Amino acid sequence: MARVMVRSRETDAWYRQSRNRCIILVVTGIVIVLVVVIVLAVVLTKNGSEQLSSDPLKRAKQLMKRVPLVDGHNDLPWQLQWHFDNQLADIDLTSRTAGEGKFGKFDQTNIPLLKEGMVGAQFWVSYPTCASQYKDAVSHALVQIDVIKRFIAKYSDTMQYVTTSQGIWDAFNAGDRKSVV
């Protein structure tokens, strides 16, 4: 038996109310999204008082003064192990030529270059070699974490050990280079 839907004033009113509710919800959602976008745009443009330069290099430097540039991978701990057997006395990261290792001059990472490049935070990599897999990988990683903490302590006037994004911001605002393992 076929069911016939009979329209009535009550069903028409219900559909109109439902349609009006949907329209109100959609308009409200659009307004909320627009307000969020406008607030974000205002906050981001007022983050720095100076106008951004049209020169790309100057603009990049202006932005790096406002927001920390994060180097997400630095092999310095492994290089210290490979070239210097983790002997921090053999290197000087305050010099452009950090030291003479087993394989010649070692100057890929040093504090003057980090400052010149305006690096705001640094993720130091602690990883074992593939040859240590299933053998002593954990102890290799722990040794590298130890050397990371030791060179951060050695250069504490420039580096600060942080473990959170808020720590990066706090240290950035204090003018330190941040170090994350």
C-alpha positions as CSV (number, residue, x, y, z in Angstrom):
1,M,0.0,0.0,0.0
2,A,1.4,3.4,-1.0
3,R,1.6,6.0,1.6
4,V,0.5,9.4,0.6
5,M,1.9,12.4,2.3
6,V,-0.6,15.0,2.9
7,R,0.7,18.5,3.2
8,S,-0.8,20.6,6.0
9,R,-0.2,23.9,7.5
10,E,1.6,22.2,10.4
11,T,4.1,20.4,8.1
12,D,4.7,23.5,6.0
13,A,5.4,25.5,9.1
14,W,7.8,22.9,10.4
15,Y,9.7,22.9,7.1
16,R,9.9,26.6,7.1
17,Q,11.2,26.7,10.7
18,S,13.8,24.0,9.9
19,R,14.9,25.8,6.8
20,N,15.2,29.1,8.7
21,R,17.2,27.3,11.4
22,C,19.6,25.9,8.8
23,I,20.0,29.3,7.2
24,I,20.7,30.9,10.6
25,L,23.3,28.2,11.5
26,V,25.1,28.5,8.2
27,V,25.2,32.3,8.4
28,T,26.4,32.1,12.0
29,G,29.1,29.7,11.0
30,I,30.2,32.0,8.2
31,V,30.3,35.0,10.5
32,I,32.4,33.1,13.1
33,V,34.9,32.0,10.4
34,L,35.1,35.5,9.1
35,V,35.7,36.9,12.6
36,V,38.4,34.4,13.3
37,V,40.1,35.1,10.0
38,I,40.0,38.9,10.6
39,V,41.3,38.6,14.1
40,L,44.2,36.4,13.0
41,A,45.0,38.8,10.2
42,V,45.0,41.8,12.5
43,V,47.1,39.9,15.1
44,L,49.6,38.8,12.5
45,T,50.0,42.2,10.9
46,K,50.3,44.0,14.2
47,N,52.8,41.4,15.6
48,G,55.6,43.7,14.5
49,S,55.4,47.5,14.5
50,E,57.6,47.9,11.5
51,Q,56.3,47.6,8.0
52,L,57.8,44.6,6.2
53,S,60.3,45.4,3.5
54,S,59.6,44.6,-0.2
55,D,63.2,43.3,-0.5
56,P,63.0,39.5,0.1
57,L,66.2,39.3,2.1
58,K,65.3,42.3,4.4
59,R,61.8,40.9,4.8
60,A,63.2,37.5,5.8
61,K,65.5,39.1,8.4
62,Q,62.6,41.2,9.7
63,L,60.5,38.0,10.1
64,M,63.3,36.1,11.8
65,K,63.6,38.9,14.4
66,R,59.9,38.3,15.2
67,V,59.6,34.5,14.9
68,P,62.3,32.0,15.7
69,L,63.8,30.2,12.7
70,V,64.0,26.5,13.8
71,D,66.7,24.3,12.3
72,G,65.0,20.9,12.6
73,H,68.0,18.7,12.2
74,N,71.6,19.2,13.3
75,D,74.1,16.3,13.3
76,L,76.7,18.1,15.5
77,P,76.4,15.5,18.3
78,W,77.3,12.7,15.8
79,Q,80.1,14.8,14.3
80,L,81.5,15.4,17.8
81,Q,81.5,11.7,18.4
82,W,83.0,10.9,15.0
83,H,85.6,13.6,14.8
84,F,86.5,14.3,18.5
85,D,85.4,11.3,20.5
86,N,83.0,13.6,22.4
87,Q,85.9,15.6,23.8
88,L,84.5,19.1,24.1
89,A,87.8,20.5,25.1
90,D,89.0,19.9,21.5
91,I,86.5,22.2,20.0
92,D,85.5,25.8,20.3
93,L,82.0,26.6,18.9
94,T,82.6,30.3,19.5
95,S,85.0,30.3,16.6
96,R,84.2,30.0,12.9
97,T,86.7,27.2,12.7
98,A,85.4,25.0,15.5
99,G,88.4,22.6,15.4
100,E,90.6,20.1,13.6
101,G,89.1,16.6,13.7
102,K,90.1,13.3,12.4
103,F,89.1,14.4,8.9
104,G,90.4,17.9,8.8
105,K,88.8,21.2,9.7
106,F,85.4,21.0,11.4
107,D,83.4,24.2,11.0
108,Q,79.9,23.2,9.8
109,T,78.2,24.4,13.0
110,N,79.4,27.2,15.2
111,I,77.9,30.0,17.2
112,P,78.9,32.8,14.9
113,L,77.2,31.0,11.9
114,L,74.1,30.3,14.0
115,K,73.9,34.0,15.0
116,E,74.6,35.2,11.4
117,G,71.9,32.8,10.1
118,M,69.5,34.1,12.7
119,V,68.8,30.5,13.9
120,G,66.3,30.9,16.7
121,A,66.1,27.2,17.8
122,Q,68.1,24.1,17.1
123,F,67.0,20.5,17.2
124,W,70.2,18.5,18.0
125,V,70.0,15.0,16.6
126,S,70.8,12.0,18.8
127,Y,70.9,8.9,16.7
128,P,72.9,5.7,16.7
129,T,74.5,4.4,13.5
130,C,72.9,1.5,11.7
131,A,75.7,-0.8,12.7
132,S,74.6,-0.5,16.4
133,Q,71.1,-1.7,15.7
134,Y,70.2,-4.7,17.9
135,K,73.5,-4.1,19.8
136,D,74.2,-0.9,21.7
137,A,72.0,1.6,19.9
138,V,70.4,2.9,23.2
139,S,73.8,3.5,24.8
140,H,75.0,5.4,21.7
141,A,71.9,7.6,21.8
142,L,72.3,8.3,25.5
143,V,75.9,9.2,25.0
144,Q,74.9,11.7,22.3
145,I,72.2,13.2,24.5
146,D,74.8,13.6,27.2
147,V,77.2,15.4,24.9
148,I,74.4,17.6,23.8
149,K,73.6,18.6,27.4
150,R,77.3,19.1,28.0
151,F,77.9,21.5,25.1
152,I,74.7,23.4,25.9
153,A,76.1,23.8,29.4
154,K,79.5,24.8,28.1
155,Y,77.9,27.5,25.9
156,S,75.1,28.5,28.3
157,D,75.7,32.2,27.6
158,T,74.4,31.5,24.1
159,M,72.4,28.3,24.3
160,Q,69.5,27.2,26.5
161,Y,68.1,23.6,26.9
162,V,64.4,23.6,26.3
163,T,61.8,20.8,26.0
164,T,58.6,22.7,24.9
165,S,57.5,25.1,22.3
166,Q,56.8,27.6,25.1
167,G,60.4,27.2,26.2
168,I,61.5,28.1,22.7
169,W,59.5,31.3,22.7
170,D,60.7,32.2,26.2
171,A,64.3,31.7,25.3
172,F,63.8,33.5,21.9
173,N,62.3,36.5,23.7
174,A,65.3,36.5,26.1
175,G,67.7,36.5,23.1
176,D,69.1,32.9,23.5
177,R,69.6,30.3,20.9
178,K,67.3,27.4,21.9
179,S,68.4,23.8,21.9
180,V,66.0,20.9,21.7
181,V,67.0,17.2,21.6
